[in-house]
Amino acid sequence: MSTGEAGDFIVKWRGRWPEWAIAEVFLQAPWRASAQAWFTLLQELGDAAWGGDDPRPGEAKLGWWAEELQGWARGARRHPLGRLLAPRAASWPALAAALPTLQASRARPRDSTAAVAELAPFAVAAAAIESELAATPAATASSGDLASALLAERLLHHRAGAVPLQLLAAGEGDGARAWSAALLDAWPAGAPVAAARRIHAMLQRARLAQLAAGTAEPGPLPPWRTAWQGWRAARPRGAGGT
């Protein structure tokens, strides 16, 4: 696997979320670099798990990532994202151990309950890492927050196989509108998660709302709306907002 520069991978993530250039100004400066590196890592793992018609290349990539994340806990880093992330968290082995469940989630879920349950082990591990990166225990993301974010990412960027069978059986097109509406309804509310997670969730929810309204290809928010909603999302909710 080519390691390149961390910036190459971050540019790919920012290409999917161009609004971040506006929204990130509402984050405290020390958190900006690690936040976008973390979201980039989640994107790389999700692309490996859900991307392409053939699952085997993705399985190989996740196998590589499992070894890489184990190495981060020992101070060994091959991937450039490790230079930004590895020193800031400790639970990398748990994230590596949960990668098989992320790969298994590629199979179309039976219903919404199964969709969340299949991602739960990975979401728990990712929530622990996110808490460590934020260094704010009171702003810990829950596994529910991460599961919602992961399911949104899959629907928005890897739609094939994302919609549960139960919604397909209802006979409403490809089920994407119904699934996006269901994800919005089930999204955890009021949790005092870190500002970066709240802002990114705002962007995800905005695109899900477009999809639920019938937009075939959801796109970035206008700059004025990004600024307004980014400011609102960044405001602390409960104790310890960052």
N, C-alpha and C positions, 0 to 999 in steps of 0.2 A: 504494500500500500504506500503510495506516495504521501509524504508528510507535508511538503511545501511549507508555506508560512501560515500562521494562524489567521492572518488577514484574508487569505484566499477563501477560507471556509466561512469567516464572518461576513465577507462580501456576499457570498451565496445566501446566507441567512437574511441579510439586510435586503437582498434583492426580492425576497418574498414579503418582507415587511418594511417597505420603504418609509412608512409613517414613523418608524422608530427614530429616524433622524430628528423629527420634531418632538416626539413623545419623551425621548430620553433626557431632555433638558430639565424635566421635572424630578429626575433622580438625583440623589446626592452624588457628586462627582466620583468618589472612591468606588461606588458600586457599579458604575456604568460599564467598565471594561469587563468585569467578571460576569455581570448579568448577560451581556450579549454573547460572551464566550459560552456560558452555560446553556443559553437557548440554542446556540449553534450546535453544541454537543447533542442536545436532545433532538435537534433536527437531523443530524448525521445518523443517530441511532434509529430514529423513526424511518428515515429514507431506506436504511438497510433492511429494516423489518418488513416494510410495506411496499417498497418500490419495485417496479419491474414486473414482467409477466412470469419470470422464472424465480422461485424463491432461493435457489441455491447460491447465487452470488451474494445475496443478502445474508444468508446463513454464514458464509465464509467471512464476510465483513464483521458480523457480530462476534464470531469466534475470535477474530483479531482484536476487536475492541475488548472482549473479556480479558484477554491477556494484557492488553494495554492498561486497563483500569486497575487490574491487580498490581501491575508495576508501579502505578502512580502512588499506591500506598507504601511502596518501598523506596520511593524517590527516583525510580527509573521512568523516563518519559521519552517516547519516540514521537508521538503526535504533538504538533506545536500547540494545540489547545491545552496540553498538560502544563505548559509553562505558566499559563494564566490561571488554571483551575486547581491543579493538584496540590499546591501548598496551602490552599485555603479551606480544604475539607479533608475528612478522614475516612468517610464511609464508602470509599471507592470499591473495596472488595464486595460489599453487599450489593452495590449497583451492578457489578460484573456478574454476580451470582444470579441476579434477576433477569439478565438478558434473554435466557431461553423463554421466559414467559412473554417477553415482548415479541420475540419471533413467533411464538405460538398464537399470538393475537392476530396474526395475519389471516387466519381462517375466519370466514364470515361468522359473526356471533349469532346465536339463536335469537336473542332479544336484548333489550337494553340492560337488564340485570346481568346477563352473561357478558355483555361487552365490558361492563365495569369490573366484574369479577375476574375476567381473564387478564386484565391489565393491573389488577390490584397489587400483586407482589412487586412489579416494577414501579408502580406509582408510589408505594410505600418507601422503597429505596430511594427514588428520586426526590421525594419530599424531604427525606432526612438530609440528603446532600444539599438541597436548596436552603434548608435551615442553617446548615453549617456555613454555606457561602454568604448568607445574609448576616451571620453572626448576631442574630437577634432572636433568641428563643421565643419571645412573645409573639413574633411575627411568623411563626412556623406555618408553612403550607401543609395542608392535610393531604392524605392520599386522594381524597375526593377532588381537591383542587387540581392535582396533577392528572388524575384520570380524565377529568373533564377537558383539560388542556390537550392531552394526548389524543382523545377521541375527536376533538375539534380539528387538530392537525391532520389526522388521517382523513377525515371527511373532506377537508379543504384541499389537500394536496395529493392524496392517494385514494380517490373515491371508490375505485374498483374494490369490492369486497368489504367496504366500510359499513354499509347499511345493514342492520340486523334483518335476519330472515323474516321475522314477524312483520316488519314494516313492508318488506317486499311482497309478502303474501296479501297485504291489504290492497295491493293493486294500484298504488298511486305513482305512476311513472317508475323512476329508479329509486324512489323512496328518499332521495336526498333532502327534499323539502321537509318531509315529516321528521326525519332523523335530526336535522338541524334544529327544528322547533323543539323536539324532545330534549336535545342537549341543552338548549337555552333554558328550558323550564327546570331542568334538573341541576343546573349549575349551582354549586354551593354559594350561599349569600352570607355576607356579614363577617366572614372569617378575617381576623387581623393579619392577613398574609403580607409579605413584604411588598413595597411599592412596585418593584419591577414585575412581580407576578401579577399584581392588580392591573398595571398598565398593559401588559401583554394579553391578559385575559380580556380587557376591554377591546383590544384590536381583534382578537379571535371572535368575540361575541358579535362585534359589528359585522364581520364577514358572514358569520352564521345567520345573522338577521337578514342579510341580503339574500342568502341562499333560501332561507325560509320564505322570503317574499317572492321567490321565483326567479332571482337573478341567476342565469346559467353559470356565469363565471364571476364570483365575487371579487371585488378589487379593493384597492387602498381607499381609506377615508380621505376626504378633502382636507387640506392643511388646516383650515380654520376649525373643523370639527375634531381633528386629531389634537390640536392644541387645547381646545376646551375640554374634551373628554379626558385627555391625558392629565390635565391639571386636576380634574375631579378625581380621577383614579389614584393619583399620587397622594392625595390627602390622607393622613393617618386615620385608620378606623380602629378604634379600640387602642389598647396599649401597644407600644413598640413598633408603629409603622415606620418603615425605613425608606 
